[in-house]
Amino acid sequence: MPELVTSFEDLVARAAAVPRPVVLVDGGSGAGKTSLGERLAPALGAQLVSLDDIYPGWDGLEAGSAAVVADVLRSEDPGWRGWDWTTQQPGIWHPVDPARPLVVEGCGALSRAARRLATLGVWVELDAASRRRRALARDGDAYAPHWDRWARQEAAFAAREHPHLHADVTWPVTRAPHPQPRRWSSSSSMPK
């Protein structure tokens, strides 16, 4: 059973207990994975990989999850191929420095195979109603027509992989503040 961690300092200390932390942050859409990853990566001096930049379209959760193992966490020439949401085509290759700490965040990050390659798994917990409200407030009309479609992929992944059980720690989101609109990375062209 994952340990409940509510202090960010405790989470950082847990992640930094090894020389080169590799942290997987997973949870349902709108739970706060990106916010946590954006805080955790600089605290660890880590590279941050967001699966939102990798998913090949709205039906791409499984492919994004597979890319964590096949590309991001592989021992030789690790990295990830971006997805151009405008052209619906693969984008450029982004290398990952295998000597630096790494945080990978996104739905599907915490598969059984990926967990074996990481030093820490984090499950971000928030109830479904709050997650939906946060995700739609964050992404608005770009996400609303795809919510159910994405939720089915999350449910299928959860039924097969049980990511919350592969986590070392659970990060409960006790407050569900109104999120800011998403600030997509410079490599992402996901619709806003």
For each residue, the residues with C-beta under 8 A, 3 or more apart:
1:
2: 121 123 164 165 167 168 169 170
3: 168 169 170
4: 169 170 172
5: 10 11 14 169 170 171
6: 10 171 172 174
7: 10 11
8: 11 12 39 43
9: 12 13
10: 5 6 7 13 14
11: 5 7 8 14 15 40 122 169 171
12: 8 9 15 16 40 43 44
13: 9 10 16 17
14: 5 10 11 17 120 168 169
15: 11 12 21 23 40 44 119 120
16: 12 13 21 44
17: 13 14 21
18: 21 119
19:
20: 99 100 101 102 119
21: 15 16 17 18 44 46 101 102 103 119 120
22: 73 101 102 104 117 118 119 120
23: 15 40 44 46 101 102 103 104 118 119 120 121 122
24: 68 104 105 109 110 114 115 118 120 121 122
25: 33 36 37 40 103 104 105 106 109 110 122 124 171
26: 33 105 106 107 108 109 110 121 122 123 124 163 164 167
27: 31 32 33 107 123 124 125 126 171
28: 31 107 126 128 131 154
29: 107 131 132 135 147 150 151 154
30: 126 130 131 132 133 134 135 136 138 179
31: 27 28 124 125 126 131 134 173
32: 27 35 36 124 126 134 171 173
33: 25 26 27 36 37 105 106 107 109 124
34: 37 38 50 52 105 106 182
35: 32 38 39 179
36: 25 32 33 39 40 105 122 124 171
37: 25 33 34 40 41 48 50 103 104 105
38: 34 35 41 42 48
39: 8 35 36 42 43
40: 11 12 15 23 25 36 37 43 44 46 103
41: 37 38 44 46 47 48 103
42: 38 39 45 46
43: 8 12 39 40
44: 12 15 16 21 23 40 41 101 103
45: 42 100 101
46: 21 23 40 41 42 100 101 102 103
47: 41 96 97 100 101 102 103
48: 37 38 41 102 103 105
49: 53 54 72 80 94 96 102 103 104 105
50: 34 37 53 54 105 106 185 188
51: 54 55 64 65 67 68 104 105 106 107 108 109
52: 34 55 106 184 185 188 190
53: 49 50 80 82 83 185 187 188 190
54: 49 50 51 60 63 64 67 72 80 81 82 83 106
55: 51 52 58 60 61 63 64 83 106
56: 59 60 63 64 83 90
57: 60 83 85 88
58: 55 146 149 150
59: 56 149 153
60: 54 55 56 57 63 64 83
61: 55 64 65 107 108 150 153 154 157
62: 65 66 108 153 156 157
63: 54 55 56 60 66 67
64: 51 54 55 56 60 61 67 68 106 107 108
65: 51 61 62 68 69 107 108 109 111 114 157 161
66: 62 63 69 70
67: 51 54 63 64 70 71 72 80 81
68: 24 51 64 65 71 72 73 104 108 109 111 114
69: 65 66 72 73 74 111 113 114 117
70: 66 67 74
71: 67 68 74 78 79 80 81
72: 49 54 67 68 69 78 79 80 96 102 104
73: 22 68 69 78 102 104 114 117 118
74: 69 70 71 77 78
75: 78 98
76:
77: 74 95
78: 71 72 73 74 75 95 96 98
79: 71 72 93 94 95 96
80: 49 53 54 67 71 72 93 94 96
81: 54 67 71 90 91 92 93 94
82: 53 54 90 91 92 93 94 187 188
83: 53 54 55 56 57 60 89 90 91 188 190
84: 87 88 89 90 91 189
85: 57 88 188 189 190 191
86: 189 191
87: 84
88: 57 84 85
89: 83 84
90: 56 81 82 83 84
91: 81 82 83 84 187 189
92: 81 82 187
93: 79 80 81 82
94: 49 79 80 81 82 187
95: 77 78 79
96: 47 49 72 78 79 80 102
97: 47 100
98: 75 78
99: 20
100: 20 45 46 47 97
101: 20 21 22 23 44 45 46 47
102: 20 21 22 23 46 47 48 49 72 73 96
103: 21 23 25 37 40 41 44 46 47 48 49
104: 22 23 24 25 37 49 51 68 72 73 109 114 118
105: 24 25 26 33 34 36 37 48 49 50 51 109
106: 25 26 33 34 50 51 52 54 55 64 109
107: 26 27 28 29 33 51 61 64 65 150 153 154 157
108: 26 51 61 62 64 65 68 111 157 163
109: 24 25 26 33 51 65 68 104 105 106 114 163
110: 24 25 26 114 115 121 122 123 161 163 166 167
111: 65 68 69 108 114 115 157 161 163 166
112: 115 116 161 166
113: 69 116 117
114: 24 65 68 69 73 104 109 110 111 117 118
115: 24 110 111 112 118 121 166
116: 112 113
117: 22 69 73 113 114
118: 22 23 24 73 104 114 115 121
119: 15 18 20 21 22 23
120: 14 15 21 22 23 24 168 169
121: 2 23 24 26 110 115 118 163 166 167 168 169
122: 11 23 24 25 26 36 110 167 168 169 170 171
123: 2 26 27 110 163 164 167 169 170 171
124: 25 26 27 31 32 33 36 170 171 173
125: 27 31 164 170 171 172 173
126: 27 28 30 31 32 130 131 134 172 173 176
127: 130 131
128: 28 131 132
129: 132 133
130: 30 126 127 133 134 173 176
131: 28 29 30 31 126 127 128 134 135
132: 29 30 128 129 135 136 147
133: 30 129 130 136 137 176
134: 30 31 32 126 130 131 137 138 176 178 179
135: 29 30 131 132 138 139 143 147
136: 30 132 133 139 140 143 144 147
137: 133 134 140 178 179
138: 30 134 135 143 179 180 181 182
139: 135 136 142 143 144 181 182 192
140: 136 137 143 144 181 192
141: 144 145
142: 139 190 191 192
143: 135 136 138 139 140 146 147 150
144: 136 139 140 141 147
145: 141
146: 58 143 149 150
147: 29 132 135 136 143 144 150 151
148: 151 152
149: 58 59 146 152 153
150: 29 58 61 107 143 146 147 153 154
151: 29 147 148 154 155
152: 148 149 155 156
153: 59 61 62 107 149 150 156 157
154: 28 29 61 107 150 151 157 158
155: 151 152 158 159
156: 62 152 153 159 160
157: 61 62 65 107 108 111 153 154 160 161 163
158: 154 155 161 162 163 164
159: 155 156 162
160: 156 157
161: 65 110 111 112 157 158 166
162: 158 159 165 166
163: 26 108 109 110 111 121 123 157 158 166 167
164: 2 26 123 125 158 167 170
165: 2 162
166: 110 111 112 115 121 161 162 163
167: 2 26 110 121 122 123 163 164 170
168: 2 3 14 120 121 122
169: 2 3 4 5 11 14 120 121 122 123
170: 2 3 4 5 122 123 124 125 164 167
171: 5 6 11 25 27 32 36 122 123 124 125
172: 4 6 125 126
173: 31 32 124 125 126 130 176
174: 6
175:
176: 126 130 133 134 173
177:
178: 134 137
179: 30 35 134 137 138
180: 138 183
181: 138 139 140 192
182: 34 138 139 190 192
183: 180
184: 52 188 189 190 192
185: 50 52 53 188
186:
187: 53 82 91 92 94
188: 50 52 53 82 83 85 184 185
189: 84 85 86 91 184
190: 52 53 83 85 142 182 184
191: 85 86 142
192: 139 140 142 181 182 184
